[in-house]
Amino acid sequence: MKGDYRWWPMGVREGGVDVKNVFRVWALRAWKGLYSRWMGLFLGVSLALLLGAFGYLLGPIVGQFIREGLSLNIFNFSRDELIALWGIHGTIIAFGLVALSFAWNSIRDIETDPDIIANIAHRLRSIELIAFLLMSNLLIGALVLRTPSQPVPTHIGLPAGILLIVGLGAILNRFWHVLDLLLHNSIDDKVEQYGKDHLSGDFHSPAGDFDTYLGHYFDASRREIDSERPEKLREKLRRVESLLEVLLENDDQMATDTELWDFVFNNYNSIYRRAVAQDNDELEQQVINSQSGVLWISMNQWRNRQS
């Protein structure tokens, strides 16, 4: 719809296109994995093809350098060993699918907004990883078929080795990402990171995103009140203040957005009443302190716009 830029890259306006800014936005979105599933499939297949072509073309040069410069003969293996390598890569794919299945089953049970769960799952880059592994396995199979003789030439061995190592590294990296999230309870850190990414306006106009990220911490605050943990409550509310500050700094219109402030202060009123019901003065004081902090943030932004 004309005049609605919510889903437009920042820098695209009716008056023209800021090409440099548009390129920056799409580069950031690509880096963070914020693109369609078809693009993820394309990227995974393309990466496997590029690595395979790189190893195939540079295999003789790299092999000669390793043999003569480093006095190593690591490419001296047979076709049977290459077939075994192909089988190992197939095992890696199976392990990767199990790991991704475990990751998804673990992530979907996290207590947070469904949009945040979708964001976390999307940033696991599961589609890219599966596409890369399957394409890599097809390429290694093609390399096996092109190796009728003994020993395996370097232009065959190098790409097979590269695809195996990169695939294993990618799976371990994604699995560690999930373990860090679950074992170290870093969901709040991830939500704050994602929230700052979106609310900063680096990817698109943040007007429609604030309730997802702020809502996560308001809901978490309610759980901390029920558990009577004032220190944890203050930590959650401090993240609300941090995200609001980012939002107001990067979108002047949000400072007077009644939908935003209705959402914020209705939630503050709700958690304050919850704290009162617990009959815990420390919980009540934490909510009051945070609400005062939000008021100061909004006043400072107003003064900055006036000056």
HELIX and SHEET records of a PDB file:
HELIX    1   1 VAL A   19  LYS A   32  1                                  14    
HELIX    2   2 ARG A   37  GLN A   64  1                                  28    
HELIX    3   3 PHE A   65  GLY A   69  3                                   5    
HELIX    4   4 ARG A   79  ILE A  107  1                                  29    
HELIX    5   5 PRO A  114  ARG A  123  1                                  10    
HELIX    6   6 SER A  126  LEU A  145  1                                  20    
HELIX    7   7 THR A  154  LEU A  183  1                                  30    
HELIX    8   8 ILE A  187  LEU A  199  1                                  13    
HELIX    9   9 PRO A  206  GLY A  208  5                                   3    
HELIX   10  10 PHE A  210  ASP A  226  1                                  17    
HELIX   11  11 PRO A  230  ASN A  250  1                                  21    
HELIX   12  12 ASP A  252  THR A  256  5                                   5    
HELIX   13  13 THR A  258  ALA A  277  1                                  20    
HELIX   14  14 ASP A  281  GLN A  306  1                                  26    
SHEET    1   A 2 VAL A  12  ARG A  13  0                                        
SHEET    2   A 2 GLY A  16  VAL A  17 -1                                        
END                                                                             
